[in-house]
Amino acid sequence: MEKNLANTPPQPEINVKDSEFAEMVINKALQNFRKEQIRKEIDQSLQDKNKVEFLRLTEELKNFS
């Protein structure tokens, strides 16, 4: 049984296009964040002269492009 209170604002309807757009924006932000993390890890691997880690990370970064 639903109660409709006079002071309760109406619930917004979920727009599928808005939801899909929000998901795209979030995914792009996460992708950009991960790319930046990988770049920092690449820099660290260069400083550490860790060729194996450098090659692994550069390969991972290529998969984003």
C-alpha positions as a Markdown table, in Angstrom:
| # | Residue | x | y | z |
|---|---|---|---|---|
| 1 | Met | 0.0 | 0.0 | 0.0 |
| 2 | Glu | 1.5 | 3.3 | -1.1 |
| 3 | Lys | 1.2 | 6.5 | 0.9 |
| 4 | Asn | 1.3 | 9.8 | -1.0 |
| 5 | Leu | 2.3 | 12.5 | 1.4 |
| 6 | Ala | 1.6 | 16.1 | 0.5 |
| 7 | Asn | 5.1 | 17.3 | 1.5 |
| 8 | Thr | 6.9 | 14.5 | -0.4 |
| 9 | Pro | 8.5 | 15.7 | -3.7 |
| 10 | Pro | 7.7 | 13.6 | -6.7 |
| 11 | Gln | 10.4 | 11.0 | -7.6 |
| 12 | Pro | 12.2 | 11.8 | -10.9 |
| 13 | Glu | 11.7 | 9.4 | -13.7 |
| 14 | Ile | 14.9 | 7.6 | -14.8 |
| 15 | Asn | 15.7 | 8.5 | -18.3 |
| 16 | Val | 17.5 | 5.7 | -20.1 |
| 17 | Lys | 19.6 | 8.1 | -22.2 |
| 18 | Asp | 20.7 | 10.0 | -19.2 |
| 19 | Ser | 21.6 | 6.8 | -17.4 |
| 20 | Glu | 23.7 | 5.6 | -20.4 |
| 21 | Phe | 25.4 | 9.0 | -20.7 |
| 22 | Ala | 26.3 | 9.0 | -17.0 |
| 23 | Glu | 27.7 | 5.4 | -17.4 |
| 24 | Met | 29.8 | 6.5 | -20.3 |
| 25 | Val | 31.2 | 9.5 | -18.4 |
| 26 | Ile | 32.0 | 7.4 | -15.4 |
| 27 | Asn | 33.7 | 4.7 | -17.6 |
| 28 | Lys | 35.8 | 7.4 | -19.3 |
| 29 | Ala | 36.8 | 8.9 | -16.0 |
| 30 | Leu | 37.9 | 5.5 | -14.7 |
| 31 | Gln | 39.8 | 4.8 | -17.9 |
| 32 | Asn | 41.6 | 8.1 | -17.6 |
| 33 | Phe | 42.4 | 7.5 | -14.0 |
| 34 | Arg | 43.9 | 4.0 | -14.8 |
| 35 | Lys | 45.9 | 5.4 | -17.7 |
| 36 | Glu | 47.4 | 8.0 | -15.3 |
| 37 | Gln | 48.2 | 5.3 | -12.8 |
| 38 | Ile | 49.9 | 3.2 | -15.4 |
| 39 | Arg | 52.0 | 6.2 | -16.6 |
| 40 | Lys | 53.2 | 6.8 | -13.0 |
| 41 | Glu | 54.0 | 3.1 | -12.7 |
| 42 | Ile | 56.0 | 3.3 | -15.9 |
| 43 | Asp | 58.0 | 6.2 | -14.6 |
| 44 | Gln | 58.7 | 4.3 | -11.5 |
| 45 | Ser | 59.8 | 1.2 | -13.4 |
| 46 | Leu | 62.2 | 3.4 | -15.4 |
| 47 | Gln | 63.6 | 4.8 | -12.3 |
| 48 | Asp | 64.0 | 1.3 | -10.8 |
| 49 | Lys | 65.4 | 0.0 | -14.1 |
| 50 | Asn | 62.8 | -2.7 | -14.1 |
| 51 | Lys | 62.6 | -3.7 | -17.7 |
| 52 | Val | 60.1 | -6.5 | -17.2 |
| 53 | Glu | 57.7 | -4.2 | -15.3 |
| 54 | Phe | 58.2 | -1.5 | -17.9 |
| 55 | Leu | 57.3 | -3.8 | -20.8 |
| 56 | Arg | 54.3 | -5.2 | -19.0 |
| 57 | Leu | 53.0 | -1.7 | -18.2 |
| 58 | Thr | 53.6 | -0.3 | -21.7 |
| 59 | Glu | 51.7 | -3.2 | -23.1 |
| 60 | Glu | 48.8 | -2.6 | -20.7 |
| 61 | Leu | 48.8 | 1.1 | -21.7 |
| 62 | Lys | 48.7 | 0.2 | -25.4 |
| 63 | Asn | 45.5 | -1.7 | -24.8 |
| 64 | Phe | 43.8 | 1.5 | -23.8 |
| 65 | Ser | 44.6 | 3.2 | -27.1 |
